[in-house]
């Protein structure tokens, strides 16, 4: 059973996913690379990602800003500048 809650508040969208943790899934070893990837993607998009596992319940919460078309273009331009700067630094 998985619960998914989506809310929009203060120009941000939040997605909360809650899932039970079975005994078999607790036995599987993990390096949490999927959670680290989610955290990185959300951070790169100007948002946040948090997860927790307590009392046999796993919760993941992603919060991302909502951009209008003009803001989206500005964010994209900043990303391009960062990529170009990284390329220049690596060429040195």
C-alpha positions in Angstrom: 0.0 0.0 0.0 1.5 3.3 -1.1 0.1 6.8 -0.3 0.9 9.7 -2.5 0.0 13.3 -1.6 0.6 16.3 -3.9 0.2 19.8 -2.7 0.9 23.3 -4.1 1.8 26.1 -1.8 3.8 29.4 -2.1 4.8 28.7 -5.7 6.2 25.2 -4.8 4.9 21.7 -5.4 5.4 19.1 -2.8 5.1 15.4 -3.4 5.0 13.1 -0.4 5.2 9.3 -0.8 4.6 7.0 2.1 5.1 3.2 1.9 5.3 0.4 4.3 8.7 -1.4 4.7 8.4 -5.2 4.5 10.7 -7.5 6.4 12.2 -8.9 3.2 13.1 -5.4 1.9 14.9 -4.7 5.1 17.2 -7.6 4.4 18.3 -6.3 1.1 21.6 -4.3 1.2 21.6 -0.9 -0.4 24.0 2.0 -0.8 21.0 4.4 -1.2 22.2 5.6 -4.6 18.6 6.1 -5.7 17.9 8.4 -2.8 21.2 10.3 -3.4 20.2 10.7 -7.0 16.8 12.1 -6.1 18.4 14.5 -3.7 20.9 15.7 -6.4 18.2 16.1 -9.0 15.9 18.1 -6.7 18.8 20.3 -5.6 19.8 21.0 -9.2 16.2 22.0 -9.9 16.2 24.5 -6.9 14.2 22.2 -4.6 14.7 19.8 -1.8 14.4 16.0 -1.2 14.2 14.3 2.2 13.5 10.7 3.1 13.2 8.7 6.3 12.5 5.2 7.5 10.9 4.8 10.9 8.6 2.2 12.5 8.4 0.2 9.3 7.3 3.3 7.3 9.3 4.8 4.5 8.6 8.5 3.6 10.1 10.5 0.7 9.3 14.2 0.2 10.2 16.2 -2.8 9.6 20.0 -2.9 10.3 21.8 -6.2 9.7 25.4 -7.2 7.1 26.1 -9.9 8.4 28.4 -12.7 6.5 30.4 -15.2 7.8 30.5 -18.8 10.0 33.5 -18.2 11.5 32.2 -15.0 12.2 28.8 -16.8 14.2 30.6 -19.4 16.3 32.4 -16.8 16.9 29.1 -14.9 18.0 27.4 -18.1 20.3 30.3 -18.9 22.0 30.1 -15.5 22.4 26.3 -16.0 24.1 26.9 -19.3 26.5 29.4 -17.8 27.4 26.9 -15.0 28.1 24.2 -17.6 30.2 26.5 -19.7 32.2 27.6 -16.6 32.8 23.9 -15.8 34.0 23.2 -19.3 36.4 26.2 -19.1 37.7 25.1 -15.7 38.4 21.6 -17.0 40.2 22.8 -20.0 42.8 24.6 -17.9 
